Amino acid sequence: MHTAASFDPHAQLRALYLSLLQHQEHFDEFRQLLALYSASPEHNDEEPEDAAHIRERLNERIRAWVGAFNGLSAVQMLHWRSILVEERFNVALSPWKDSNMY
């Protein structure tokens, strides 16, 4: 039997968020595997083999945590890594900045 989450990418992402928020060990492992991910945005042509293995390993772990999960793409891995590992946030439109008030 398939659930809505097994087909809905937004539901899958919500399940991942909840898992990371509710289980510190999931978050720590997620972040650790992202730190090992060696692809870079400058090399758009092809994902390095070792990076692909890390991505597949992380996707397998996510499936173990949340069940059905299509998997993170290479681009998604880079986005997650920039936020969680490199701690780069796009704060230009932060709702907490006074400069965003009209």
C-alpha positions as CSV (number, residue, x, y, z in Angstrom):
1,M,0.0,0.0,0.0
2,H,1.3,3.4,-0.9
3,T,0.7,6.5,1.1
4,A,0.3,10.0,-0.2
5,A,3.8,10.7,1.2
6,S,5.2,8.1,-1.1
7,F,4.2,10.1,-4.2
8,D,4.1,13.7,-2.9
9,P,7.6,15.3,-2.8
10,H,6.3,18.0,-0.4
11,A,5.0,15.4,2.0
12,Q,8.3,13.6,1.7
13,L,10.2,16.8,2.5
14,R,7.9,17.5,5.5
15,A,8.6,14.0,6.8
16,L,12.4,14.6,6.5
17,Y,12.1,18.0,8.3
18,L,10.1,16.3,11.1
19,S,12.6,13.5,11.4
20,L,15.5,16.0,11.6
21,L,13.7,18.1,14.1
22,Q,12.5,15.3,16.3
23,H,15.6,13.2,16.4
24,Q,18.9,14.8,17.1
25,E,20.8,11.7,16.0
26,H,19.2,11.9,12.5
27,F,20.1,15.6,12.2
28,D,23.7,14.9,13.3
29,E,24.1,12.0,10.8
30,F,22.4,14.1,8.1
31,R,24.8,16.9,8.6
32,Q,27.8,14.6,8.9
33,L,27.0,13.0,5.5
34,L,26.4,16.4,3.9
35,A,29.9,17.5,5.2
36,L,31.4,14.5,3.3
37,Y,29.6,15.4,0.1
38,S,32.4,16.6,-2.2
39,A,30.6,17.9,-5.2
40,S,30.8,21.6,-6.0
41,P,28.5,23.9,-7.9
42,E,31.4,24.9,-10.2
43,H,31.4,21.3,-11.6
44,N,28.0,21.3,-13.1
45,D,28.9,18.7,-15.7
46,E,28.9,15.6,-13.6
47,E,28.7,14.6,-10.0
48,P,31.9,12.9,-8.8
49,E,31.6,9.2,-8.1
50,D,32.5,9.5,-4.4
51,A,29.9,12.3,-4.0
52,A,27.3,10.1,-5.7
53,H,28.0,7.3,-3.2
54,I,27.6,9.7,-0.3
55,R,24.3,11.0,-1.7
56,E,23.0,7.5,-2.2
57,R,24.1,6.6,1.4
58,L,22.3,9.7,2.7
59,N,19.2,8.9,0.7
60,E,19.2,5.3,2.1
61,R,19.5,6.7,5.7
62,I,16.6,9.1,5.0
63,R,14.5,6.2,3.7
64,A,15.3,4.3,7.0
65,W,14.0,7.3,9.0
66,V,10.9,8.3,7.0
67,G,10.0,5.4,4.8
68,A,9.2,6.2,1.2
69,F,11.5,8.9,-0.1
70,N,12.5,9.6,-3.7
71,G,15.9,10.9,-2.7
72,L,17.8,14.1,-2.7
73,S,19.2,15.3,-6.0
74,A,22.8,16.6,-6.4
75,V,21.5,20.2,-6.4
76,Q,19.4,19.6,-3.3
77,M,22.5,18.1,-1.6
78,L,24.5,21.3,-2.4
79,H,21.7,23.5,-1.0
80,W,21.4,21.5,2.2
81,R,25.1,21.5,2.6
82,S,25.4,25.2,2.1
83,I,22.8,25.8,4.8
84,L,23.7,23.2,7.4
85,V,27.4,22.6,7.0
86,E,28.7,25.9,5.6
87,E,26.0,27.8,7.5
88,R,25.3,30.2,4.6
89,F,21.8,31.6,4.8
90,N,20.1,33.9,2.4
91,V,19.2,36.7,4.8
92,A,18.5,39.4,2.2
93,L,14.7,39.0,2.7
94,S,14.7,37.9,6.3
95,P,11.3,38.8,7.9
96,W,13.2,39.9,11.0
97,K,15.2,42.6,9.3
98,D,14.0,46.1,9.8
99,S,15.2,47.0,6.3
100,N,12.4,44.8,4.8
101,M,9.7,47.1,6.2
102,Y,7.8,49.2,3.6
